[in-house]
Amino acid sequence: MAHCVIKEAEEILDKEIRVLDKGFIRLVDYMGGDARIVQSARVSYGEGTKTVREDGALIDYLLRHQHTSPFEQVILTFHVKLPIFVARQWIRHRTARVNEISGRYSIMKNECYVPASEDVAFQSQDNKQGRSEAAVSPETVERVRSVIQESQNKAFEAYEGLIGENIARELARINLPLSTYTEWYWQIDLHNLFHFLRLRCDSHAQKEIRVYAEAMLEVCRRVAPLATASFERHLQGGVNFSSEEMGALRNLLEGKPAGLEGKALERFEEKIRSGKQL
């Protein structure tokens, strides 16, 4: 099969999709799409031997049954500008090839992330890693944003002063805030990208990384629309049940009590209500 050229992907190739206040993602290259997945699965068939409906059904089958290697045939390369604290969460996904700008070789730009007013929140009382939905007064919001910006300005003033004194860049950078923007090229196959998106598009993910994942999901819809639709149905919007929970489902279908108690019952009921992977 020849190189795949996908019209919808070509339309956004190398175009910035703005994320946060100063960040972006750009699809700089791609290899393959839905047709590549199908051809990889049907090694002995040529292009055009099946209909779009049959191709979609095959992709659906592969994804539902975790036949992952055909999805690994599709590669996407992104150029991403993101705050360092987002990058440190992101890099936990170790299934990509990454090349990041180096503060040892380059002078870091005075660009830092400042949360929008609506994103300033208190600490959640029931989620150790999340934000509360309780209202924050406008005065508190502006004070928080002001404190963040003042500390960023002081850090970069000191950094630029050290650079001006010809202090080594690798030393001058060490007090820069985690809100400083960095850039990298991030290349990943579609199977592992779907895993990233399932976790980072979830409402439990921190908003600042979630908005990047949502932008990448839109790019996936352009590159491999059939595969992405299957991902959204079965992985992003689906739920996995343990063997005990499957027993509880059978009990409910037969009109019996679920047979679960305590936290196990709470988790089971929450899965059914939310339709999310917990």
HULINHU-V865493 format. One record per pair of residues at least 24 apart in sequence whose C-alpha atoms are under 8 Angstrom apart, sorted by sequence separation. I is the first residue (numbers start at 1). J is the second residue. D is the distance in whole Angstrom. If there is no record, write none. Layout:
BEGIN
i j d
I J D
I J D
END
This chain:
BEGIN
i j d
117 141 6
120 144 8
152 176 8
34 59 8
117 142 7
152 177 7
4 31 7
5 32 8
6 33 8
3 31 8
4 32 5
117 145 8
3 32 7
4 33 7
41 70 6
83 112 7
40 70 5
83 113 6
115 145 7
4 35 8
114 145 7
4 36 7
38 70 7
239 271 7
37 70 5
40 73 7
36 70 8
37 71 6
114 148 7
1 36 8
114 149 7
37 73 7
239 275 6
36 73 7
37 74 7
194 231 7
198 235 7
238 275 6
239 276 5
240 277 6
1 39 8
36 74 7
198 236 5
237 275 6
238 276 6
239 277 5
197 236 8
237 276 6
238 277 7
239 278 8
112 152 7
236 276 7
237 277 8
32 73 7
33 74 6
236 277 8
31 73 8
32 74 5
31 74 6
32 75 7
30 74 7
31 75 5
1 46 7
30 75 6
31 76 7
1 47 7
30 76 4
110 156 6
29 76 6
30 77 6
29 77 5
27 76 7
28 77 6
29 78 7
27 77 6
28 78 6
27 78 5
28 79 6
26 78 5
27 79 7
25 78 6
26 79 5
25 79 6
26 80 6
25 80 4
24 80 6
25 81 6
23 80 7
24 81 5
23 81 5
24 82 7
22 81 8
23 82 5
23 83 8
107 169 7
106 169 8
104 168 8
105 169 7
104 169 5
105 170 8
108 173 8
114 179 8
103 169 7
104 170 4
113 179 5
103 170 6
112 179 5
113 180 6
112 180 4
113 181 7
111 180 6
112 181 6
103 173 7
110 180 7
111 181 6
109 181 8
130 204 8
130 206 7
101 182 7
100 182 7
101 183 6
100 183 6
101 184 6
100 184 4
99 184 5
100 185 7
98 184 7
99 185 5
98 185 6
99 186 7
97 185 8
98 186 5
22 111 8
97 186 6
98 187 7
22 112 8
96 186 7
97 187 5
22 113 7
96 187 6
97 188 7
21 113 7
96 188 5
20 113 8
21 114 7
85 178 5
95 188 7
96 189 8
21 115 8
84 178 5
85 179 6
83 178 7
84 179 6
87 182 8
83 179 5
84 180 6
96 192 8
83 180 5
84 181 6
95 192 7
83 181 4
84 182 6
82 181 5
83 182 6
81 181 7
82 182 6
81 182 6
82 183 6
81 183 4
80 183 6
81 184 7
93 196 7
79 183 7
80 184 5
79 184 6
80 185 6
79 185 5
80 186 7
78 185 6
79 186 6
77 185 7
78 186 5
77 186 6
78 187 6
77 187 4
76 187 6
77 188 7
75 187 7
76 188 6
75 188 6
76 189 6
75 189 4
76 190 7
74 189 5
75 190 6
73 189 7
74 190 5
72 189 5
73 190 8
71 189 7
72 190 6
71 190 5
72 191 5
90 209 8
71 191 5
72 192 8
89 209 8
69 191 8
86 208 7
68 191 6
86 209 6
23 181 8
59 226 7
60 227 7
63 230 7
59 227 6
63 231 7
56 226 6
60 230 6
64 234 7
56 227 8
59 230 7
63 234 8
25 212 7
20 208 7
34 223 8
25 215 8
33 223 6
34 224 5
20 211 8
25 216 8
32 223 8
33 224 5
34 225 7
19 211 7
27 219 8
34 226 6
19 212 6
30 223 8
34 227 6
19 215 8
17 215 7
9 219 7
9 222 5
8 222 5
9 223 5
8 223 7
6 223 7
END
